[in-house]
Amino acid sequence: MGGIDDDRLDDLLEGLDDDRRASRRRLLDRLLDDGIPPETIREAAAADTLTALLAAQVLGGQAKYTAEDISRMTNMNLDFVLAVRRASGLPVRDLDDIAYFDQDLESMQDVKRLRDLGLSDDRLLDVIRVLARGLAHTAESMRQLSLELVLEPGDDEEQLALRWAALAEIVLPIAGHSIERVLLLHLREVFSTEALLPDDTQAGALPESRPTAVCFADLVGFTRLGEELPATELSAVADRLVQIAEHVVSGDVRFVKTIGDAVMLVSPSVDHLLEAAFTLVDAADAEGEDFPQLRAGIGYGHALNRHGDWFGRPVNRASRITALARPGTVLATESAREHAGPQWRWSSLPPRRVKGVSGEMRLFRARRDDGRRQRT
């Protein structure tokens, strides 16, 4: 095989037995023949990522540009190009490093088109940050999935690298199309449900805060479980909470995000959100004694939706009071109770101080008025 001179990269073969040495030699030959620079191969070997280089080649090709090249080719100033890179959650290389790919250039050209439509740099960077957070999680999930598909007992480095590269060729177009379709479905949903009041239309401005019910629900004793369970089992518990929460999303109840051992839901209706909270609590109980109970807190008031997240007093208060709820129960603020319908029974708790809230808060424990009991 060609591609490696007599001594070039021989140090990467040191300390290996005959079989592993032969496998790595073939892999190094292939990497060099594919045009991957020796310094890149050395860096990958030092980081134990040699087997991923062929797949990375499929996904990204060869680095061709410096940051200054991309700035010049898109006619955007270098500082903004680097700001976009940082907002994307990607590392910024030295200015004279040839470290950027065709995808970097194409992505920056898309940013330029949006900029030319009149979007401000700050708004563009906000959108990029939100998009990047979601896609970073998607990429990490797909990385794990790909490893599950390609890892087989007894593989050597070359076999694993080839299998991983072959999978990347199949997955890349599927993933791209799937992400695009899911994004379009979400866009259609949010566009079709965006309510603009007359004042917003007249002002020609983004909608301001709206009366909103906010719910947080968290797993009781999750921190303690973190000391007792292996990380994989703990992750499975958190994943199951997300699956349970996904099932209560219907109508105008929206699943906003997960925060470690907690989920956040919002709705314009306190009643709908209370029903979702109790459904969550019941579903956790149905998982059995080995699954932690849930507790929930609900606030109501004016909240602002920006960049896929929510801000305002009801968000803060719902988050704070969740930690005060007993396992298997739902607490609500006074405002949430006042905007709830007659189908709930309420128990008043003694007024108490809550961290981050001035003065004392009146809290209420909610119950369904249908005779159903909760696990205690």
Residue, then its C-alpha position, 0 to 999 in steps of 0.5 A: m500500500g502507498g501513502i506512508d513514507d518509510d518513517r512518517l507516522d511510524d510512531l503511531l504504531e509503537g506499542l501495538d501487537d502485530d494484529r493491531r499494528a497491521s490494522r492501524r497501518r492499513l487505516l493510516d494508509r487509507l487516511l493519507d490516501d484520502g488526503i487527510p493531513p498528517e497533523t490531523i491524523r496525529e491529533a486524532a490519534a492523541a485524542d483516540t478518535l482515529t476510527a472517526l476520521l473517515a466518517a468525519q471525512v464523509l460528513g465534512g470533506q476537507a477543510k479549505y478555508t480560513a476564517e478570513d477567507i469566509s469573511r471575504m467570500t461572504n462580504m461580511n466583517l470578520d468579527f461578525v463571522l466569528a460571532v456567528r461561529r461562537a453563537s453556533g456553539l462551534p470552536v473558533r480557530d486561529l485566524d490563519d488556520i485552514a479549519y473551515f469546510d464548505q458547510d461553513l461557507e454555505s452556512m455563512q452565505d445563508v446568514k448573509r441572505l437573512r442579514d440582507l433581508g433586514l434582520s439585525d445582527d443581534r436578532l440573527l445571533d439569537v436565532i442561531r443560538v437557539l437553533a444551535r442548542g437544539l442541533a447540538h443535542t441532535a448531533e450528540s444523540m445521533r453520534q450515540l445511535s451511530l455507535e450502537l449500530v457500528l460497534e461489534p465485538g472483535d472489530d479492529e480499528e480499520q473495520l470500525a472506521l470503514r463501517w462508521a464511514a459507510l453508515a455516515e454515507i447512509v445517515l447524512p441524507i436521511a438526517g438532513h431531510s428528517i431535520e428539515r421536515v421536522l423543523l417545517l412541521h414545527l414552523r407550521e404549528v407555531f405560525s398557525t397558532e401565533a395570536l397577534l392582538p390588534d395593538d401588536t398589529q398596529a405597533g408593528a412589533l413583536p407580541e409582548s407578554r401574554p397571560t400564561a399558565v406555567c408548570f414545572a414538574d420534577l422528580v422527587g429524590f433525583t439528587r439522592l438517586g444520582e448517588e445510588l444509581p449508575a449514570t446509565e440508569l439515572s439517564a433512563v429515569a430522566d428519559r422516561l420523564v420526558q416520554i411521560a411529559e410528551h404524552v400530556v402535550s395536547g391542545d394548547v398545552r406545550f412542552v417547553k423544555t427539560i431541566g435535568d430532573a424537571v420538565m416545563l409546560v405552558s398553556p393559556s389555560v390554567d385548567h388545561l395545565l392543571e389537568a396536564a400536571f395531574t396526568l403527569v403525576d398519575a403517570a409517574d405513580a403508574e410506573g411503580e414503586d421503583f420510579p420516583q414520584l413527581r411534584a408540580g408547581i403552577g403559576y399564572g400571570h404575564a409571561l414573554n415567549r422569546h427564543g423558545d423559552w419563557f420569561g416572567r413572574p409566573v415562570n419564576r414562581a412556578s419554578r420556586i414553589t415546585a420544590l415546596a410541593r409534597p411528592g405526588t401533589v400539585l401546588a398553585t399560586e394564588s393567581a393560578r387558583e383565581h383563574a382556575g375553573p370550578q372542577w378543582r378542590w383547594s387546600s390553603l397552605p400557611p403564607r410563607r416566604v419563597k426565595g426570590v419573591s418579595g413578601e409572603m406568598r399564599l399557596f394552594r394545593a390542588r385536587r381533582d374534584d372527582g374522588r381520585r386519590q394520589r399516592t402518598 
